Amino acid sequence: MAIAALCGFVLIACQSEESLPEVQLSVWRGEMALRGARLSADDSTRLRNFFYDCIYEGDTTVPDSIYRYDLMQFRTDSLFQWLIDTVLRRYPPAHDFVTPLKPLFSRWKALYPEDSLPQVVTFVTGYGAIGALTMERDMCQYCKKHLMIGLHYFLTDTFGFYPPDLPYFIRRRLTEPHIPVFVALRLIRSKMPNLTPRHLPKMVDYMVWHGIQLYALEKLLPDSPDTLRLFYTQGHMDWLAENARAAYAELLPYLHESRYFTIQPYIGEEPFTKEFGKESPPRLGWYFGWQAVRKYSESKDVSLRSLLEMPVEKYAEIYEASGYRP
């Protein structure tokens, strides 16, 4: 088991592009099928399979009448059709999604060779009434056999019709270069335990949970800049280069705090860390968790696969064993 785990690490960390496993990756443009005047037999079968897997979350008891009604709504609603047309202007039929995604799936296949890769589907689901609550699911969803990319959430950071409750620091990540990041995050989280209130998580648990994800992104998307994977600006990275040690000292007393509202400034989605001013990066707990996980993995020869599958109860031990200090 230990040997297999170490091999998994070596495959991810050391393999050249040429030695990665070859994967047959295709991307089906589901939103284009909705725009056509008539559905082909192939598109009809694909849409049905996709709907029951992702839209209905695997619930095969949904009546066929409901599916036909939902499909009709998608194909006839004028605002929805306008949104599809907007997406197709940004991502025309010949747009290449395979090239930026294929290295990611090759590395994932090296990490989990026994798994079948999902069918990647681009789609348009529309915006929920409260966009911030539905955005993550609608922008990228990993189902049993499909992985959906909601292209309507990647129309540039200045698109004027995103839900109004999405602030600009969130909109900055709604761009095409972020698509592989969100796809990778869905794959990563499919192997990780959920961090739920039943675990009574402390800040150190949140730090390691997010830190493992950022470390996995670093390994799966090594050519992507840190700013893209962290959802930071270069100004945030410059701030950390000068202030990481002082910021860590302020965060340190809260490592074993479990009251969420107390630790939220360090792990929650904010435009900056209020304690340090508007130039500071948000989610400092994620950043320090990433650094700790990286140091732990590299010093202990722990595989990425082992980290992903590590139970939540081990997170505090990982942090302590890392010996991390900025």
Contacts in CASP RR format, 6 or more apart in sequence:
PFRMAT RR
TARGET T0000
AUTHOR 0000-0000-0000
METHOD contacts of the structure
MODEL  1
MAIAALCGFVLIACQSEESLPEVQLSVWRGEMALRGARLSADDSTRLRNF
FYDCIYEGDTTVPDSIYRYDLMQFRTDSLFQWLIDTVLRRYPPAHDFVTP
LKPLFSRWKALYPEDSLPQVVTFVTGYGAIGALTMERDMCQYCKKHLMIG
LHYFLTDTFGFYPPDLPYFIRRRLTEPHIPVFVALRLIRSKMPNLTPRHL
PKMVDYMVWHGIQLYALEKLLPDSPDTLRLFYTQGHMDWLAENARAAYAE
LLPYLHESRYFTIQPYIGEEPFTKEFGKESPPRLGWYFGWQAVRKYSESK
DVSLRSLLEMPVEKYAEIYEASGYRP
5 302 0 8 1.000
5 303 0 8 1.000
5 305 0 8 1.000
5 306 0 8 1.000
6 301 0 8 1.000
6 303 0 8 1.000
7 303 0 8 1.000
8 110 0 8 1.000
8 111 0 8 1.000
8 303 0 8 1.000
8 304 0 8 1.000
8 305 0 8 1.000
9 297 0 8 1.000
9 301 0 8 1.000
9 302 0 8 1.000
9 303 0 8 1.000
9 304 0 8 1.000
9 305 0 8 1.000
11 110 0 8 1.000
11 111 0 8 1.000
12 107 0 8 1.000
12 110 0 8 1.000
12 111 0 8 1.000
12 219 0 8 1.000
12 220 0 8 1.000
12 304 0 8 1.000
13 219 0 8 1.000
13 304 0 8 1.000
15 107 0 8 1.000
15 110 0 8 1.000
17 103 0 8 1.000
20 103 0 8 1.000
20 106 0 8 1.000
20 107 0 8 1.000
20 109 0 8 1.000
20 110 0 8 1.000
21 106 0 8 1.000
21 109 0 8 1.000
21 110 0 8 1.000
21 113 0 8 1.000
22 106 0 8 1.000
23 102 0 8 1.000
23 105 0 8 1.000
23 106 0 8 1.000
23 109 0 8 1.000
23 117 0 8 1.000
25 98 0 8 1.000
25 101 0 8 1.000
25 102 0 8 1.000
25 105 0 8 1.000
25 117 0 8 1.000
25 120 0 8 1.000
26 98 0 8 1.000
26 119 0 8 1.000
26 120 0 8 1.000
27 97 0 8 1.000
27 98 0 8 1.000
27 101 0 8 1.000
27 120 0 8 1.000
27 121 0 8 1.000
27 122 0 8 1.000
28 46 0 8 1.000
28 119 0 8 1.000
28 120 0 8 1.000
28 121 0 8 1.000
28 122 0 8 1.000
29 93 0 8 1.000
29 122 0 8 1.000
30 43 0 8 1.000
30 46 0 8 1.000
30 47 0 8 1.000
30 50 0 8 1.000
30 121 0 8 1.000
30 122 0 8 1.000
30 123 0 8 1.000
31 84 0 8 1.000
31 87 0 8 1.000
31 88 0 8 1.000
31 122 0 8 1.000
31 123 0 8 1.000
31 124 0 8 1.000
31 151 0 8 1.000
32 88 0 8 1.000
32 93 0 8 1.000
33 39 0 8 1.000
33 40 0 8 1.000
33 43 0 8 1.000
33 46 0 8 1.000
33 47 0 8 1.000
34 47 0 8 1.000
34 74 0 8 1.000
34 75 0 8 1.000
34 84 0 8 1.000
34 124 0 8 1.000
35 81 0 8 1.000
35 84 0 8 1.000
35 85 0 8 1.000
35 88 0 8 1.000
36 75 0 8 1.000
39 47 0 8 1.000
47 71 0 8 1.000
48 67 0 8 1.000
49 145 0 8 1.000
49 146 0 8 1.000
50 121 0 8 1.000
50 123 0 8 1.000
50 146 0 8 1.000
50 148 0 8 1.000
51 67 0 8 1.000
51 70 0 8 1.000
51 71 0 8 1.000
52 58 0 8 1.000
52 59 0 8 1.000
52 60 0 8 1.000
52 62 0 8 1.000
52 67 0 8 1.000
53 143 0 8 1.000
53 144 0 8 1.000
53 145 0 8 1.000
53 146 0 8 1.000
54 121 0 8 1.000
54 141 0 8 1.000
54 143 0 8 1.000
54 146 0 8 1.000
54 148 0 8 1.000
55 70 0 8 1.000
55 125 0 8 1.000
56 62 0 8 1.000
56 67 0 8 1.000
57 143 0 8 1.000
58 143 0 8 1.000
58 144 0 8 1.000
73 80 0 8 1.000
74 80 0 8 1.000
75 81 0 8 1.000
80 124 0 8 1.000
80 126 0 8 1.000
83 124 0 8 1.000
83 126 0 8 1.000
83 152 0 8 1.000
83 161 0 8 1.000
84 124 0 8 1.000
86 152 0 8 1.000
86 155 0 8 1.000
87 124 0 8 1.000
87 151 0 8 1.000
87 152 0 8 1.000
87 155 0 8 1.000
90 151 0 8 1.000
90 155 0 8 1.000
90 156 0 8 1.000
91 97 0 8 1.000
91 122 0 8 1.000
91 151 0 8 1.000
97 120 0 8 1.000
97 122 0 8 1.000
97 149 0 8 1.000
97 179 0 8 1.000
100 179 0 8 1.000
100 180 0 8 1.000
101 120 0 8 1.000
101 179 0 8 1.000
101 180 0 8 1.000
101 183 0 8 1.000
103 223 0 8 1.000
104 180 0 8 1.000
104 183 0 8 1.000
104 184 0 8 1.000
104 187 0 8 1.000
104 220 0 8 1.000
104 221 0 8 1.000
105 117 0 8 1.000
107 219 0 8 1.000
107 220 0 8 1.000
108 115 0 8 1.000
108 117 0 8 1.000
108 184 0 8 1.000
108 187 0 8 1.000
108 220 0 8 1.000
109 115 0 8 1.000
109 117 0 8 1.000
111 220 0 8 1.000
111 304 0 8 1.000
111 305 0 8 1.000
112 191 0 8 1.000
112 305 0 8 1.000
118 142 0 8 1.000
118 143 0 8 1.000
118 145 0 8 1.000
118 146 0 8 1.000
118 147 0 8 1.000
119 145 0 8 1.000
119 146 0 8 1.000
119 147 0 8 1.000
120 146 0 8 1.000
120 147 0 8 1.000
120 149 0 8 1.000
120 183 0 8 1.000
121 146 0 8 1.000
121 147 0 8 1.000
121 148 0 8 1.000
121 149 0 8 1.000
122 148 0 8 1.000
122 149 0 8 1.000
122 150 0 8 1.000
122 151 0 8 1.000
123 148 0 8 1.000
123 149 0 8 1.000
123 150 0 8 1.000
123 151 0 8 1.000
124 150 0 8 1.000
124 151 0 8 1.000
124 152 0 8 1.000
125 138 0 8 1.000
125 150 0 8 1.000
125 152 0 8 1.000
126 138 0 8 1.000
126 152 0 8 1.000
127 134 0 8 1.000
127 138 0 8 1.000
127 152 0 8 1.000
127 161 0 8 1.000
127 162 0 8 1.000
127 163 0 8 1.000
128 134 0 8 1.000
128 138 0 8 1.000
128 163 0 8 1.000
130 163 0 8 1.000
130 165 0 8 1.000
131 163 0 8 1.000
131 165 0 8 1.000
131 166 0 8 1.000
132 163 0 8 1.000
132 165 0 8 1.000
132 166 0 8 1.000
132 170 0 8 1.000
135 153 0 8 1.000
135 163 0 8 1.000
135 166 0 8 1.000
135 170 0 8 1.000
138 150 0 8 1.000
138 152 0 8 1.000
138 153 0 8 1.000
139 149 0 8 1.000
139 150 0 8 1.000
139 153 0 8 1.000
139 154 0 8 1.000
139 174 0 8 1.000
139 182 0 8 1.000
140 147 0 8 1.000
140 148 0 8 1.000
140 149 0 8 1.000
140 150 0 8 1.000
140 179 0 8 1.000
140 182 0 8 1.000
140 183 0 8 1.000
140 185 0 8 1.000
140 186 0 8 1.000
141 147 0 8 1.000
141 148 0 8 1.000
141 186 0 8 1.000
142 148 0 8 1.000
142 186 0 8 1.000
142 187 0 8 1.000
142 189 0 8 1.000
142 190 0 8 1.000
147 183 0 8 1.000
147 186 0 8 1.000
147 187 0 8 1.000
149 179 0 8 1.000
149 182 0 8 1.000
149 183 0 8 1.000
153 162 0 8 1.000
153 174 0 8 1.000
154 174 0 8 1.000
154 175 0 8 1.000
154 176 0 8 1.000
154 178 0 8 1.000
154 179 0 8 1.000
155 162 0 8 1.000
155 174 0 8 1.000
156 174 0 8 1.000
156 175 0 8 1.000
157 168 0 8 1.000
157 171 0 8 1.000
157 172 0 8 1.000
157 173 0 8 1.000
157 174 0 8 1.000
157 175 0 8 1.000
158 171 0 8 1.000
159 171 0 8 1.000
159 174 0 8 1.000
162 171 0 8 1.000
162 174 0 8 1.000
166 174 0 8 1.000
167 271 0 8 1.000
168 271 0 8 1.000
169 270 0 8 1.000
169 271 0 8 1.000
169 282 0 8 1.000
170 269 0 8 1.000
172 231 0 8 1.000
172 233 0 8 1.000
173 181 0 8 1.000
173 231 0 8 1.000
177 224 0 8 1.000
177 228 0 8 1.000
178 228 0 8 1.000
180 221 0 8 1.000
180 224 0 8 1.000
181 217 0 8 1.000
181 221 0 8 1.000
181 224 0 8 1.000
181 228 0 8 1.000
181 229 0 8 1.000
184 216 0 8 1.000
184 217 0 8 1.000
184 220 0 8 1.000
184 221 0 8 1.000
185 213 0 8 1.000
185 217 0 8 1.000
187 220 0 8 1.000
188 212 0 8 1.000
188 213 0 8 1.000
188 216 0 8 1.000
188 217 0 8 1.000
188 220 0 8 1.000
188 308 0 8 1.000
189 213 0 8 1.000
191 305 0 8 1.000
191 308 0 8 1.000
191 309 0 8 1.000
192 209 0 8 1.000
192 212 0 8 1.000
192 213 0 8 1.000
192 308 0 8 1.000
192 309 0 8 1.000
193 310 0 8 1.000
193 311 0 8 1.000
193 312 0 8 1.000
195 201 0 8 1.000
195 205 0 8 1.000
195 206 0 8 1.000
195 209 0 8 1.000
195 312 0 8 1.000
199 205 0 8 1.000
199 312 0 8 1.000
199 313 0 8 1.000
200 258 0 8 1.000
201 209 0 8 1.000
201 258 0 8 1.000
201 312 0 8 1.000
202 255 0 8 1.000
202 256 0 8 1.000
202 257 0 8 1.000
202 258 0 8 1.000
202 263 0 8 1.000
202 316 0 8 1.000
203 251 0 8 1.000
203 254 0 8 1.000
203 255 0 8 1.000
203 256 0 8 1.000
203 257 0 8 1.000
203 258 0 8 1.000
203 263 0 8 1.000
203 266 0 8 1.000
203 267 0 8 1.000
203 285 0 8 1.000
204 255 0 8 1.000
204 256 0 8 1.000
204 315 0 8 1.000
204 316 0 8 1.000
204 319 0 8 1.000
205 312 0 8 1.000
205 315 0 8 1.000
205 316 0 8 1.000
206 263 0 8 1.000
206 267 0 8 1.000
206 285 0 8 1.000
207 255 0 8 1.000
207 267 0 8 1.000
207 285 0 8 1.000
207 286 0 8 1.000
207 288 0 8 1.000
207 289 0 8 1.000
207 292 0 8 1.000
207 319 0 8 1.000
208 289 0 8 1.000
208 292 0 8 1.000
208 293 0 8 1.000
208 315 0 8 1.000
208 316 0 8 1.000
208 318 0 8 1.000
208 319 0 8 1.000
209 312 0 8 1.000
209 315 0 8 1.000
210 267 0 8 1.000
210 283 0 8 1.000
210 285 0 8 1.000
210 286 0 8 1.000
210 289 0 8 1.000
210 290 0 8 1.000
211 286 0 8 1.000
211 289 0 8 1.000
211 290 0 8 1.000
211 292 0 8 1.000
211 293 0 8 1.000
212 293 0 8 1.000
212 307 0 8 1.000
212 308 0 8 1.000
212 310 0 8 1.000
214 229 0 8 1.000
214 230 0 8 1.000
214 286 0 8 1.000
214 287 0 8 1.000
214 289 0 8 1.000
214 290 0 8 1.000
214 293 0 8 1.000
215 290 0 8 1.000
215 293 0 8 1.000
215 294 0 8 1.000
215 297 0 8 1.000
215 304 0 8 1.000
215 307 0 8 1.000
216 304 0 8 1.000
216 307 0 8 1.000
216 308 0 8 1.000
217 224 0 8 1.000
217 229 0 8 1.000
218 229 0 8 1.000
218 290 0 8 1.000
218 294 0 8 1.000
219 304 0 8 1.000
221 229 0 8 1.000
226 232 0 8 1.000
226 237 0 8 1.000
227 233 0 8 1.000
227 234 0 8 1.000
227 236 0 8 1.000
227 237 0 8 1.000
230 236 0 8 1.000
230 281 0 8 1.000
230 283 0 8 1.000
230 286 0 8 1.000
230 287 0 8 1.000
230 290 0 8 1.000
231 283 0 8 1.000
232 281 0 8 1.000
233 281 0 8 1.000
235 279 0 8 1.000
236 280 0 8 1.000
236 281 0 8 1.000
237 281 0 8 1.000
239 279 0 8 1.000
239 280 0 8 1.000
239 281 0 8 1.000
240 247 0 8 1.000
240 281 0 8 1.000
240 287 0 8 1.000
243 276 0 8 1.000
243 280 0 8 1.000
244 288 0 8 1.000
244 326 0 8 1.000
245 326 0 8 1.000
247 273 0 8 1.000
247 276 0 8 1.000
247 280 0 8 1.000
247 284 0 8 1.000
248 284 0 8 1.000
248 288 0 8 1.000
248 325 0 8 1.000
248 326 0 8 1.000
250 275 0 8 1.000
250 276 0 8 1.000
251 266 0 8 1.000
251 284 0 8 1.000
251 285 0 8 1.000
251 288 0 8 1.000
254 262 0 8 1.000
254 263 0 8 1.000
254 266 0 8 1.000
255 319 0 8 1.000
256 316 0 8 1.000
257 263 0 8 1.000
265 273 0 8 1.000
265 274 0 8 1.000
265 275 0 8 1.000
266 273 0 8 1.000
266 283 0 8 1.000
266 284 0 8 1.000
266 285 0 8 1.000
267 283 0 8 1.000
267 285 0 8 1.000
267 286 0 8 1.000
268 282 0 8 1.000
268 283 0 8 1.000
269 282 0 8 1.000
269 283 0 8 1.000
270 282 0 8 1.000
270 283 0 8 1.000
271 278 0 8 1.000
271 282 0 8 1.000
272 278 0 8 1.000
272 279 0 8 1.000
272 280 0 8 1.000
272 281 0 8 1.000
272 282 0 8 1.000
273 280 0 8 1.000
273 281 0 8 1.000
273 282 0 8 1.000
273 284 0 8 1.000
281 287 0 8 1.000
288 324 0 8 1.000
288 326 0 8 1.000
289 319 0 8 1.000
289 324 0 8 1.000
291 324 0 8 1.000
291 326 0 8 1.000
292 318 0 8 1.000
292 319 0 8 1.000
292 322 0 8 1.000
292 323 0 8 1.000
292 324 0 8 1.000
293 307 0 8 1.000
293 318 0 8 1.000
293 322 0 8 1.000
295 322 0 8 1.000
295 323 0 8 1.000
295 324 0 8 1.000
296 302 0 8 1.000
296 318 0 8 1.000
296 319 0 8 1.000
296 321 0 8 1.000
296 322 0 8 1.000
296 323 0 8 1.000
296 324 0 8 1.000
297 303 0 8 1.000
297 304 0 8 1.000
297 307 0 8 1.000
299 322 0 8 1.000
300 321 0 8 1.000
307 318 0 8 1.000
310 318 0 8 1.000
END
